[in-house]
Amino acid sequence: MKTPIKIMMNGLPGNVVSIITGHALKDDRVKVLPYSLTGPDIEETEITVEDLTINLILPENRDQAIKKIKGKEGDFICVDYTHPSAVNSNAEFYCANKIPFVMGTTGGDRDKLNQSVCDSDIPAVIAPNMAKQIVGFQAMMAFAAENFPDLFKGYSLEIKESHQKGKADTSGTAKAMVGYFNNLGIEFTKDDIIMERDPEHQKNNWDIPEAYLGGHAWHTYTLVSPDKTATFSFTHNINGRDIYAQGTLDAIEYLGNKIQAGEKGKVFTMIDVLKGI
């Protein structure tokens, strides 16, 4: 049996990372370290997930703390589910401290994010969506966009996405889909995405179950022909956050293998993870 990969789950006590941490604690492939980088407004100093008490590290303390953690624990992978505003700062921090990472946080300057890794001595898995099935759907869209350019030329497009009220930015998955539709011949920008964050509208107009208003990811892409005689609609609706855990854990295992292979300064995607290459 392989030695479990040590991981540091950053973003606690956030809901998504708390759920994924719970799954990680039950997965023999990884060992969760009792530390987590957290946001500047967090008042708690620790959080307990399952039976593990995890120390929360504020941004102003992270430089000193990471040296102690590395000295005690040795090599490990950071898993980032923090806040869009922290994406680039966190990535630069990981790179400067030579800590490979899995970035599930959306937002930030994505080009700068990728470049930070390419200019560093570490590899990383970066993906706006860690749900394997959705990533597979995106791969199919990418194939269509590459092989059937202008397939939907002249069609109109509506992209609607709904997430919990606390999600600060537009869906990274929806934004990624815009590029595929552009290559399929449709003029559409990320600013055209319809973003819903109002719980009352979500419940009454979208029929999202009340139990999942605090955690969901619903997306619909609707294409209509110029003469209105043909409509194509693609939908993926996720309730809760459990679906992201398996993809994240697979990404950690994949990154661990790349580290063992000596990869440096390279960004991998969830499509790479699915292919296992």
N, C-alpha and C positions, 0 to 999 in steps of 0.2 A: 504493500500500500504506500502511495506517495505521501510525503510529508505535507501536511496542510499548509496552504499559502496564508501567511499572515496579512490581515487587511485592517485598515483603519477607516471606519465609516464616518465620513464628514457630512455635517448638516443636521445632526441631532440637536434638538428634539423634534425636527420636522417629521410630518406624518409619513411621507414616502420613504425616507431613509429609516424610520423606525420600523416600518413593516418589512423592508428588505433586510434590515439587521436581524429581525426575528427569524426570517428564513435562513439567513447565513449561519446563525447559531445552531441550526439543525442540520447543516450541510457539512459532511466530513471533508470536503475539498478545501475548506477554509478555516482559519482561526481568527476570530474577531478580537482585536486588541481593545483594551478598556480606555480608549481615548477617542475624542471626536472634536474636530475644529467646528466651532459654532459661530453664530452671528453676533454683532456688537450689541444687540439689544436683549440678548438672553440673560436672564437673571439667575437661572439655576446654575449650580456648579457641577452637578452630576445628574445622570438619568439611569434608571434601571430598565433594561430590556430583557425579558425572560428572567434569568437569574444572574445576569451580568450587570454590574454597576460600572458605568462608563463616565469618565471625567470629561467635562466640557471645557474646551480651551478657547478663550476669547481671542480675537484677532491680534490685540496688542501683546499677547503672551505667547503667540505661536512660534516665534523664532527661537526663543529660549526652550520652550517645551519640546519642539521637534528634535533638538539636539539630544536632550535627555532620553527621549523615546527611542531614537535611533541607536543611542549608546546601549540601551537596555535590551531592545528587541531585535536589533540587526535589521535586515532587509524586510520590507513589507510593501504592499500596494495600497494607495489611497483610493477610496471610492467616494466620488463627489456628487452629492445631491444637496446642494446648498441654495444659493439665490442667484438669479441672473446677474445681479450687480457685482457678484464676487467671482464670476467665472474666470476672467482674465487674470485677476490678482492671484487667485488660488493656483491657476495653472503655472504662472510664473514662479510662485512659491515652490510648487512641486518640482519644477524643472531645476530651480536654483539649488534645491536640496537633494537632487537626484533620486526622487521618489516616483516610480512609475505610477500611473493613475488611470482609473476608469471614470470618465466624465459623463454623467447622466443629466447634469444640469443644463437647461436650455438657456438661450440668450447670450449676451455678451458679443464681442467682436469675434466671430467664428474664424475669420481669416487669420487674425492675430493669434487666436488660440492654437490653431494648427501650426502656425509659424513658430510659436514658442517651443513646441515639441520638436519640430524639425531642426531648430537651432540648438537643441539640448543633447544630453547624453542618455536620455531615457525614451522608451516607447510608451504609447498610451492608446487606449481605446476611447474614442470620442463618438458619441451618438446622441441625437436629440430624442431618440426613442429606444428603449431597451426591450420592448415587447417583441419577441422573436417573430410572431405571426404577422405583426404590422410591418416589421422590417422586411419580411418575405414579400408582402404586398408591395412595398416600395421598390423592391428589387424587380418585381414584375413590371411595374410602371417604368422603371429605368430601362428595362429591356425594350419595352414598347417605344419609349421616347427615342432610343438609339436606332432601332431598326425600322420604325414606321414614322419618320418625321412628317409633320403636317397632317397626320391621320385625322385630326379633328379641326383642321383649318376652317375658319368661318363660324365655328360653334361658339356659343356664349358659355361662360363658366361661372358657377357660384360655389364658393367654398365657405362652409359654416363650421365653426368649432366651438364647443362648450367645455369649459373646465370649471373647477371649484373657484369660489370667489377669491381665494387667496393667491391664485396663480397670477403672477405679475405681468407676464409677457404673452404675446401671441404664441400659439402652439408651434413648437419647432417642427413637428411632423407636418403640419399644414403648410408651413413656409417651405419645407423641403419639397413638397408635392408641386408647388408652383413652378419650379424649374422643369419638372417632367412635363407638365401641361404646356409650358412655353415651347418646349421642343416638339410637342405634338401639334403645334400650330396655333395655339391660343394666346392672345394678348391678355395678360393678367399680371398684376403685381401683388406683392405681399401686403400692401396697404389695402387691397380690395377684399381681403379675408374678413368675413363677418365673425366677430368674437363676442361670445356671450359669457357673462360672469354674474348675472343677476339670478339668485336662487329662485325667486318667484317666477321669473320668465322661464327658467329651466324646468320648473315643476309644471307650470300651467301651459306653456307653449311648446316645450320640447318633450314632455312626458317622461322626464328623467325621474327615476324612483327617488322618493324623498330620502331614503336611507343612504343614497350615494351622492346627494347634493354636495357634501363636503369632500368628495373624492371621486372624480370621474373624468373621462376623456372621450367625448363624442365628436365624430367628424363625418361630414357628408360632402361629397364632391358631385355636383350635378352639371351635366353638359346638355345643351339644347341646340339642335340644328338651326340654321338660319331661317328655314321655313316653318319651324316649330313642330315638324312632324316626327321628329326622332329625339328621344330623351335617354340619356345614360346616367345612371346614378351609382356611386360607390360609397359605401358606408362602413365605418368600423366604430363601434360603440363599446367602450370599456368602462365597467363599473368597478370601483375599488382600485387597488394598486398591486394586488398580488401578482398580476401578470408580468410586472416588471422585474420581479425578484429572480425568476429563473434565468432570464436573459442577462441580468447583471452578474449572476454567479457564473454563467457560462463565459461571459466576457472576462471575468477575473481569471478563470482557468486558462483561457486562451492567451491572455496577456502574460500569465506566468510561464507558459510554454515559450512565448516569444522572448522573454527575458532570459530563460535558460539557453535559448538559441543564440543569444548575444546581440539581439536587435537593439539598435539605438537610434534616437532621432527620427522615429517613424510613427505616423498616426495610422491606426487601424480603425475600421468601422464595424458596425454590427453585421453588415453583409459579409465582411471578412470572417467574423466569428461564426456565422451560419455556415459558410463554406468550409471552415476549418482549415484553411490554407495558411 
